[in-house]
Amino acid sequence: MKVMIVNGSPRKGNTWRALSLIAHSLNSSYEVSSFNLYDYFISGCRNCDACHKKGGYCTQKDDSNKLLQFLVDSDIVVLGTPVYYWGISAQMKLFIDKFYAVNSLLSESPKRMLVVACGANSLDDVQYELIGKQFNSIAKYLNWNFTKYIPVSAYNPDDIERQDGLMQQIKNIGLSL
């Protein structure tokens, strides 16, 4: 089982901590690959459609094809993003936009997708609902199983660890995969 974990946060804060906990609680037989998107150069999609005319991968000179290959090869995809202005981080959005280059490969290869979204507002804020709906729509479009959405209210780097039971809940999600 191949697992791709993608951190869309520029810092090693709450999103990173949640993703790390999931990674460390996965079955030891799984092949886990973790990526911090801010360590990669991903340019914006130009809607040039060259990817569909020239073999199915992005023709831009950036790091997206390396990441897309891991995505195509993975069985489980775990995406983590901080909440920025009621949505996902820009780097996560750049990565998701590049899915277009390999749409046919992604939709032909069923995957399970988990998403962690960490924001400063309380969990009843609409930002979490919007992000959950966006990822649910992406999963439906790609014929993936949107296995779990984990909204987290945590701003300061250690806030996630101060919430009773949250770390155990996240760990249990990793154990259940």
N, C-alpha and C positions, 0 to 999 in steps of 0.2 A: 504494500500500500504506500503510495507516494503522497506526501503532504507538502503543500506550498503555503508558507506563512509569510504574509506581506504586511509590513508596518508602514503606514502612511503618515506617521508623525515625525517631525524633525528632531524631536528630543526623546530621550529615554525616560519617559514619564509613565503615566497611567496606561496608555495604550500599549506601550512596549511591555510593561509589567504583566498585563493581562495576556498578551500574546505569548510571552515567555512562559507563563504558568501553563497555558494550554500545551505549548511545545514540550515542556518537561513532564507533563502528565500523560502524553500519548504512549501507546503501546511501543515498547522498545524495538519491536521488529519493523516498525514503520520507518521509511526513508523520509526524513524531514529536511526541507530546505527553507531557510529563513532569509528574508530580504528586507532591508530598510530602504525604501524608495528614495530617500534623500541622499543615498550613496550612489545613485545612478542618474545619468542624464537621459531624460525622456522629453523629447520635444512634442509639441502639440500636433495632433492629427491635422493634416492639411486637406483632407477629403479629396486627395488626388486620385484615389482608387488604383494607384499603381500596385498596391499589395495584392489586389485581386487579378491584376493583369500579368504579374510577374512572379508567380509562385506562392502567393499566400502569406508573405511576411512583409513587414514595413520596409520601405526602401529608403527611409531617412537614415542618416548617419547618427544614430543614437544607441542607447543600451536596451531599447525595448524588445528587440528580437530575442535576446538572451532570456529576458524575463518571460516573454510569451512562450518560448520553448518549454520552460519549467511549468508554465500554466497548462499547456496542452498535455504534457506528460503526467500531470498530477491527478490523483483520484479525489483528494480533498483539498479545498482552497479555504484558507483562513485569512480574512482581510480585517485589518484594524485601522481605524482612522480617528483622529480627534475631530470634534465638531467645530467647524469654522463657519460662522455666519449661517447657521441653520442647515449646513450641508457638510460634505466630506472635504478633506484637505485637497488642495490643488494638485499635489503630486499623485494622490490616489486617483483623482479624476483623470489626469493625464494617462495613467496606466490603464484605467478602464476604457478610455477612448481608444487605446491601441488594440483592445480586444477585436475591434472591427477587422483588423488585418487577418485574423484567424477565426472569424465567426464560424465558418463551416466546420472547422476542426473542433471547435469548442462545443458546438451544438450536437455534433455526432458522438461526443465522448461524455457521457453522463458523469457529473461530479456532485459531490456534496460541498456546500458552501456555508461557512460560518462567518459572521461579521460581529466585530466589536466596535462600538462607537462611544468614545469618551468625551463628555462635555461638562461644562461647569454648571449648567442649569439642572434643576430638579427633573426627575424622570417623567414628570407629567407635562414637560415642555414639548411643544409640537416638533422641535428639531429632531428628536429621536424617531417620532412617527414618520417624518419625511424621509429620513435616511433609511429606515426600515422598508418603507414602500419602494424606494429607489432600488435597493438591493433585491427585494422580492421580485420586482419587475425584470431586473437583469437576469435573475435565475430562471424565471419563467421563459423569457426570450431565448435563453440558451439551453433550455430543457434540463436544467440542473435542479437538484434538491436543495432548497434553502433550509438547511438543517436547523440552524439556530441563529438568533439575533440577540446580542447581548448589549443592551444600552447601559452605560455606566455614568453616573453623576460623580465626577471627580475632577478637581481642577489642579490643586497642588500636587507635586510629584508623588507624594506618599498618601494621598487621600484614598486611593483604592484599597490600601491595606488597613485603613481605619474603619472600614465598614464591616460590621459583624456579619459573617457568613458569606460575604461576596467572594472572597478569595477561594473558599471551599467550593462554592457554586461553580466558579470558573474552572477550578481543578477538576471537578466532577464532569464537566462538559468534555474536557480533554480525555478523561478516563473512559467516557462512554463511546468514543469514536472507534 
